Amino acid sequence: MKLGGKIKYIRKSNQMYQKEFAYSIAVSQGTLSDIERGNGYPSCETIIALKMAFKCDLNWLIDEESDVESNNKLFGVNVSVQENALIQLLRTLPDIEKDEFLQIAKIKAEKNSNLA
């Protein structure tokens, strides 16, 4: 997958429109649109902004041989697209809300293990 497609994937995984995503990485919506369509390339500053804002793996981002599935690994374990979307959303939360989310997930996991 090409760089523009990966950037679009990051945006879509975070359920963002181009305008808000572009703002979060300090580019115009037009520039983002060009990048996503493969009609332009991001600056180094934009790539760094992607790394900082969305915690994406820069090796995956710039390696055109890597596809989305190869980025869906966490600690050597395959991560589904759904799990990856949850991880991306979780990364956007403040720490206190991450803790709350973790407690909810633990309760749900415990409930499901008791049903098995």
Backbone as CSV, one residue per row, in Angstrom:
resi,resn,N_x,N_y,N_z,CA_x,CA_y,CA_z,C_x,C_y,C_z
1,MET,0.848,-1.177,0.000,0.000,0.000,0.000,0.893,1.241,0.000
2,LYS,0.480,2.227,-0.765,1.250,3.457,-0.871,1.005,4.371,0.329
3,LEU,1.902,5.331,0.505,1.869,6.247,1.641,0.522,6.944,1.786
4,GLY,-0.018,7.473,0.686,-1.306,8.168,0.753,-2.426,7.275,1.253
5,GLY,-2.433,6.034,0.806,-3.443,5.075,1.262,-3.307,4.767,2.737
6,LYS,-2.079,4.703,3.220,-1.859,4.439,4.640,-2.317,5.616,5.492
7,ILE,-2.066,6.822,5.002,-2.513,8.004,5.741,-4.039,8.042,5.774
8,LYS,-4.663,7.707,4.669,-6.130,7.636,4.640,-6.626,6.557,5.598
9,TYR,-5.925,5.430,5.650,-6.283,4.351,6.576,-6.207,4.834,8.025
10,ILE,-5.162,5.578,8.365,-5.025,6.117,9.720,-6.200,7.042,10.024
11,ARG,-6.531,7.907,9.066,-7.647,8.840,9.253,-8.959,8.100,9.459
12,LYS,-9.225,7.134,8.584,-10.475,6.374,8.677,-10.530,5.540,9.955
13,SER,-9.391,4.974,10.367,-9.343,4.187,11.599,-9.677,5.031,12.817
14,ASN,-9.391,6.314,12.716,-9.688,7.234,13.810,-11.023,7.943,13.612
15,GLN,-11.776,7.482,12.625,-13.106,7.996,12.327,-13.121,9.523,12.237
16,MET,-12.208,10.043,11.431,-12.087,11.486,11.277,-12.363,11.877,9.832
17,TYR,-12.943,13.054,9.673,-13.098,13.647,8.357,-11.784,14.297,7.967
18,GLN,-11.623,14.547,6.672,-10.373,15.146,6.203,-10.072,16.464,6.901
19,LYS,-11.074,17.294,7.089,-10.844,18.621,7.664,-10.240,18.535,9.063
20,GLU,-10.821,17.720,9.939,-10.304,17.619,11.309,-8.966,16.879,11.357
21,PHE,-8.810,15.874,10.506,-7.549,15.139,10.460,-6.430,16.055,9.964
22,ALA,-6.719,16.813,8.905,-5.732,17.746,8.359,-5.313,18.757,9.430
23,TYR,-6.278,19.259,10.159,-5.978,20.219,11.226,-5.067,19.587,12.281
24,SER,-5.322,18.322,12.611,-4.554,17.655,13.671,-3.099,17.426,13.284
25,ILE,-2.804,17.423,11.969,-1.413,17.241,11.531,-0.879,18.500,10.837
26,ALA,-1.605,19.594,10.993,-1.166,20.919,10.537,-0.933,21.032,9.031
27,VAL,-1.871,20.483,8.261,-1.862,20.683,6.811,-3.252,21.132,6.399
28,SER,-3.380,21.651,5.198,-4.698,22.033,4.704,-5.453,20.786,4.250
29,GLN,-6.762,20.913,4.171,-7.568,19.798,3.695,-7.203,19.451,2.255
30,GLY,-6.919,20.462,1.452,-6.515,20.226,0.065,-5.217,19.444,-0.033
31,THR,-4.246,19.809,0.816,-2.971,19.082,0.843,-3.194,17.632,1.253
32,LEU,-4.014,17.427,2.295,-4.308,16.066,2.737,-4.977,15.277,1.624
33,SER,-5.924,15.884,0.952,-6.608,15.214,-0.148,-5.608,14.790,-1.232
34,ASP,-4.697,15.693,-1.588,-3.671,15.363,-2.582,-2.801,14.200,-2.119
35,ILE,-2.395,14.218,-0.855,-1.549,13.148,-0.308,-2.289,11.817,-0.359
36,GLU,-3.550,11.812,0.106,-4.316,10.569,0.138,-4.530,9.995,-1.265
37,ARG,-4.667,10.849,-2.266,-4.881,10.393,-3.639,-3.576,10.061,-4.352
38,GLY,-2.443,10.296,-3.690,-1.157,10.001,-4.301,-0.667,11.098,-5.222
39,ASN,-1.256,12.275,-5.123,-0.850,13.403,-5.968,0.138,14.330,-5.271
40,GLY,0.620,13.926,-4.134,1.592,14.715,-3.400,2.151,13.883,-2.261
41,TYR,3.169,14.402,-1.632,3.811,13.700,-0.520,3.841,14.604,0.702
42,PRO,3.733,14.013,1.891,3.797,14.822,3.105,5.227,15.283,3.377
43,SER,5.343,16.411,4.045,6.654,16.895,4.464,7.134,16.060,5.649
44,CYS,8.382,16.216,5.998,8.916,15.542,7.195,8.145,15.969,8.435
45,GLU,7.786,17.255,8.494,7.026,17.762,9.640,5.668,17.078,9.743
46,THR,5.045,16.835,8.593,3.740,16.173,8.589,3.872,14.723,9.031
47,ILE,4.909,14.059,8.592,5.135,12.669,9.011,5.375,12.605,10.521
48,ILE,6.139,13.537,11.040,6.380,13.587,12.486,5.070,13.867,13.222
49,ALA,4.243,14.765,12.678,2.944,15.058,13.293,2.065,13.808,13.322
50,LEU,2.101,13.003,12.251,1.360,11.742,12.231,1.843,10.814,13.336
51,LYS,3.142,10.710,13.470,3.733,9.854,14.501,3.304,10.308,15.892
52,MET,3.369,11.623,16.138,3.044,12.154,17.454,1.547,12.050,17.767
53,ALA,0.714,12.407,16.808,-0.726,12.455,17.056,-1.389,11.082,17.044
54,PHE,-0.880,10.168,16.207,-1.576,8.899,16.014,-0.733,7.670,16.337
55,LYS,0.482,7.905,16.850,1.355,6.814,17.313,1.567,5.739,16.256
56,CYS,1.637,6.161,14.993,1.827,5.177,13.929,3.303,4.803,13.807
57,ASP,3.530,3.612,13.348,4.880,3.094,13.148,5.442,3.710,11.875
58,LEU,6.494,4.493,12.000,7.060,5.170,10.827,7.621,4.198,9.805
59,ASN,8.177,3.088,10.240,8.682,2.089,9.292,7.541,1.578,8.417
60,TRP,6.423,1.257,9.047,5.254,0.790,8.299,4.753,1.891,7.362
61,LEU,4.715,3.117,7.877,4.160,4.226,7.113,4.921,4.471,5.811
62,ILE,6.231,4.459,5.867,7.001,4.830,4.677,7.408,3.644,3.803
63,ASP,7.240,2.420,4.283,7.601,1.232,3.505,6.404,0.801,2.646
64,GLU,6.478,1.045,1.359,5.368,0.708,0.471,5.151,-0.794,0.341
65,GLU,6.115,-1.586,0.751,5.961,-3.041,0.698,5.074,-3.538,1.838
66,SER,4.963,-2.740,2.908,4.136,-3.126,4.053,2.687,-2.793,3.765
67,ASP,1.812,-3.714,4.089,0.396,-3.429,3.931,-0.233,-3.189,5.298
68,VAL,-1.513,-2.947,5.310,-2.217,-2.659,6.558,-2.095,-3.822,7.527
69,GLU,-2.239,-5.038,7.032,-2.195,-6.196,7.920,-0.845,-6.329,8.623
70,SER,0.242,-5.942,7.956,1.546,-6.068,8.600,1.707,-5.065,9.724
71,ASN,0.901,-4.000,9.730,0.938,-3.047,10.835,0.045,-3.493,11.976
72,ASN,-0.831,-4.429,11.720,-1.778,-4.872,12.731,-1.166,-5.948,13.624
73,LYS,0.016,-5.658,14.138,0.674,-6.569,15.070,1.004,-5.794,16.327
74,LEU,0.748,-6.406,17.453,1.025,-5.785,18.731,1.722,-6.836,19.582
75,PHE,2.937,-6.576,19.975,3.722,-7.514,20.774,3.817,-8.880,20.106
76,GLY,3.934,-8.885,18.778,4.100,-10.128,18.042,2.835,-10.922,17.840
77,VAL,1.691,-10.370,18.210,0.421,-11.068,18.071,-0.395,-10.372,16.991
78,ASN,-1.014,-11.140,16.106,-1.863,-10.538,15.080,-3.044,-9.843,15.732
79,VAL,-3.341,-8.669,15.240,-4.444,-7.868,15.746,-5.436,-7.692,14.614
80,SER,-6.718,-7.946,14.883,-7.734,-7.787,13.850,-7.934,-6.311,13.530
81,VAL,-8.598,-6.046,12.422,-8.889,-4.667,12.035,-9.729,-4.001,13.119
82,GLN,-10.680,-4.738,13.680,-11.531,-4.199,14.746,-10.696,-3.864,15.989
83,GLU,-9.792,-4.764,16.367,-8.923,-4.501,17.521,-8.015,-3.310,17.257
84,ASN,-7.506,-3.200,16.039,-6.655,-2.073,15.689,-7.423,-0.759,15.784
85,ALA,-8.686,-0.755,15.335,-9.516,0.445,15.435,-9.721,0.826,16.898
86,LEU,-9.941,-0.174,17.755,-10.084,0.102,19.193,-8.796,0.690,19.775
87,ILE,-7.668,0.137,19.380,-6.381,0.640,19.856,-6.185,2.087,19.419
88,GLN,-6.478,2.379,18.154,-6.321,3.736,17.647,-7.225,4.710,18.404
89,LEU,-8.465,4.309,18.664,-9.379,5.171,19.417,-8.905,5.345,20.855
90,LEU,-8.450,4.269,21.449,-7.972,4.325,22.823,-6.803,5.292,22.975
91,ARG,-5.947,5.325,21.979,-4.791,6.222,22.029,-5.184,7.692,22.040
92,THR,-6.380,8.006,21.584,-6.816,9.401,21.547,-7.388,9.876,22.880
93,LEU,-7.636,8.951,23.803,-8.261,9.308,25.078,-7.241,9.814,26.095
94,PRO,-7.682,10.701,26.990,-6.809,11.091,28.109,-6.583,9.880,29.022
95,ASP,-5.503,9.902,29.788,-5.143,8.750,30.621,-6.257,8.332,31.579
96,ILE,-6.950,9.266,32.165,-8.004,8.911,33.125,-9.123,8.137,32.429
97,GLU,-9.428,8.515,31.188,-10.464,7.800,30.450,-9.958,6.450,29.955
98,LYS,-8.657,6.343,29.694,-8.087,5.038,29.350,-8.249,4.084,30.521
99,ASP,-8.007,4.573,31.753,-8.167,3.742,32.946,-9.616,3.283,33.103
100,GLU,-10.545,4.201,32.859,-11.967,3.865,32.938,-12.328,2.809,31.893
101,PHE,-11.828,2.994,30.679,-12.066,2.038,29.604,-11.508,0.660,29.981
102,LEU,-10.324,0.628,30.561,-9.704,-0.627,30.973,-10.557,-1.345,32.016
103,GLN,-11.091,-0.604,32.974,-11.940,-1.213,34.005,-13.200,-1.822,33.385
104,ILE,-13.799,-1.111,32.438,-14.988,-1.632,31.752,-14.636,-2.908,30.989
105,ALA,-13.500,-2.897,30.285,-13.077,-4.070,29.522,-12.837,-5.264,30.452
106,LYS,-12.250,-5.024,31.622,-12.007,-6.110,32.585,-13.323,-6.709,33.071
107,ILE,-14.305,-5.863,33.340,-15.619,-6.341,33.796,-16.264,-7.191,32.713
108,LYS,-16.211,-6.724,31.470,-16.806,-7.475,30.361,-16.082,-8.800,30.136
109,ALA,-14.764,-8.788,30.213,-13.991,-10.017,30.020,-14.306,-11.026,31.118
110,GLU,-14.396,-10.549,32.346,-14.720,-11.439,33.467,-16.126,-12.037,33.295
111,LYS,-17.070,-11.197,32.890,-18.445,-11.654,32.671,-18.472,-12.730,31.603
112,ASN,-17.752,-12.533,30.503,-17.735,-13.517,29.417,-17.019,-14.798,29.801
113,SER,-15.975,-14.701,30.637,-15.268,-15.916,31.042,-16.122,-16.754,31.990
114,ASN,-16.997,-16.101,32.730,-17.899,-16.831,33.618,-19.020,-17.547,32.847
115,LEU,-19.306,-17.065,31.633,-20.336,-17.698,30.798,-19.808,-18.937,30.093
116,ALA,-18.492,-19.026,29.945,-17.903,-20.136,29.188,-17.847,-21.412,29.969
